[in-house]
Amino acid sequence: MRLKNELEVNGVKCKYVWFRNARLLSLPFLALCYLAGFAEIAIINGNKRVGIYYFYRNRIVARLWLWISVVDLLFVSLWKIKLPLRLGNTVIADRYVIDALVDLMSDTGITDLNSYPYKLLLKLLDAHSVATVLTVDEEESLRRKDDSISSAYLVQRRQLYLLVAKELQIPVIDAKPTIDIVWSNVVNALFKQLR
């Protein structure tokens, strides 16, 4: 929101979008996966409901989930991202393709970015897209979040984020310092990509 406010002060028309996942075609499939034991709801810290997915346990289920999720993401991006861009907005996506990739890799165990569904998803990042990955170590993440499943889960996800960032040459920013230092590093990384 700070980035949106800063850009708007400088005359840039902006739209903020939260876009971690999209659930259309995937909802019925997800319901079947809960029934078949490939997904469950866990209660974390007494009151947080978190979905845990085990699609990686079965290659067919993993591939189906990957394809259905990518189709959903591509479809929903049409009105959440592409339409606002066509209307002349700069879109600030809080969570987007990188997070979707990590979620899918974690849930399916399919980590090859050259896999065709991932290539389709990566088409959403065009030549005008800029991105950063913010990261903290697992201990800090556990202190900040009350909905983490385990430190092992956080280790795996952090490794996936770093893998994706490296493959896509996206700057990684340490989010442990003060908000002002992180803000400065984010702005520098984003504007460096625009040059």
N, C-alpha and C positions, 0 to 999 in steps of 0.2 A: 504494500500500500504506500510505503514511503517512496518507492520508485515511481509509482503512478502519480502521486502528488507532485513530485519534483518535475516530471515530464509535463504535466498539465500546467504548472506554473510557467513553464517555458513554451507554452503554446502547442504542445503535442496532444492531440486527441487520443485518449487511452481508454481501453476496456480491460478490466481485471477479470480473470477467469480462473476458477479452481477446476482442474481437469486431471485428476489422477486416474480415474477409470470411467468406463461407460458401461452401463448395464441395460441392454435391450434384448438381443437374441440370447445373450449369455445367461439371463435370469432363469429361464426354464432348465437350461443345462446345469446351472449351478444348483438348482433345487434337486435335480436327479443325483448330483454328486454328493450332496448332503445325505440323501437317502442311502446311497451306495457306500458311504464311509470314506469318500475322497475329500470331504470337507467337514468341518465342525465349528461350532461357536464355543469359544473359551471365554470365561469370565476372569478378567485380570484385575487385581487390586480390589476385589469385592464388588465392583459395579461396572467395569468397562467390558462391553461385549466386543470381541474381536473374532473375525473369521479367520480360520486357519485352513489352508488348502494343501492337499497331499496329491495333487495331480501327477507329480513325478513318479508315483508308485506304479503307474500304468502308462505305457507309451502311447496307446491309442487315446486314452483320456487326456493325456498331456497335449498331444497334437490337436485334438478337437478343441480343447480349451484355448489353446494358442490361436488357432484360426478364428474361432468365434469371437474371442476378445479383440483381436486385431480388426475384424470387420466392424464390431461395435465402435471401437475407437475411431476408425476412419470415418464412419457414418456420423457420429456425434461431433467430430471435429469440423464437419461442414458448417454447422450453425454456431458452434461455440468459438471456433477460431477463424475459419475461412470467410464466413459471412461478415463478421466485424472487420476483418482486414479489407474486404471488398468495399465496405462502407467508409473506408478511410481511417480506420482506427489503428493505433499501435496496440497490439494485444500483449498483455503481461499474463503469462500462464504460470500460475503457482501450481507446480506439478504439471507434468505433461509427458512428452515422449520418453524422456530419460527414466522417469519414475515408472511409467507403464512398462518399459523394457525390463527394469529391475524386478518389478512385481511378477511379470510373466516368467522371467528366468528363475526366480526363487520358487514360484509355484509349480513350474513344469520340469525344472532341471535341465531345460534346453537353453544353453548359454552361448551358442554359436550365432553371432550377429549376422553371419552370412546366410542364415536360415531364411527362406523366402518370406515367411510372414513378418519377420523383423525388418527385412528390406522394405516391405510395403509400409510399415509403420514409420520407418526412418524418412520416407518421402515427405512426411509432414514437416520435417525440418528442412526448409528450403534455404536458398542462398542468403535470404534476408534475416534468417533466424539467428539469434545470439542466445547463449546459455551459459550458466555456471552450475557447478555442483558444490553445495555446501556440505561440509563434513565435520564431525566431531568423533572422538574415540568412543568406544562402546560404554565405558564407565560414565562419561559425561552424558551420553544419550540416555542411559538408564536414569540418571539424576533428573534430566529434563522432561522425560516422557513417562506417563503412568500407564501406557497401554502397550508396552513392549513385552513380547512373549518370553524372551530369555536373552541373556548376553550372547549365547551361541547364535541365535537368530540375528542379532544385530551385527555380529562379526561377519556372518555370511552376506548379509545385505550390504554392509559397507564395502566388502570386497567386490561385490557385483557393481556397485556405483563407481568404484575406482576403475574397474575393468572397462565399463562403458565409457567413462570419461576419457580414459587413455585411448581407447579404440576410435572415439569420435573427436579426439583432440579438444576436449572441453576443459576449460580451466577449473581446477579444484581449489576451493577456498576453505581455509580453516575457520570454522564458526565458533571456536572456543573463546577468542578475545572479546572485548567489549563490542556492543552493537555498533558504535561509531567506527571502530576499526574494520569490522566485518562489512559495514555499509560502504566504506571507502574502497575496500578491496573488490567488492561486487561491482560497484560503478566503474572502477578502473578496468576490470576484466571485461565487462560488457562493452564499454566504449572502445576498448582496444580491438575487439572483434569487428566493430563497425567501420574501422579505418580501412 
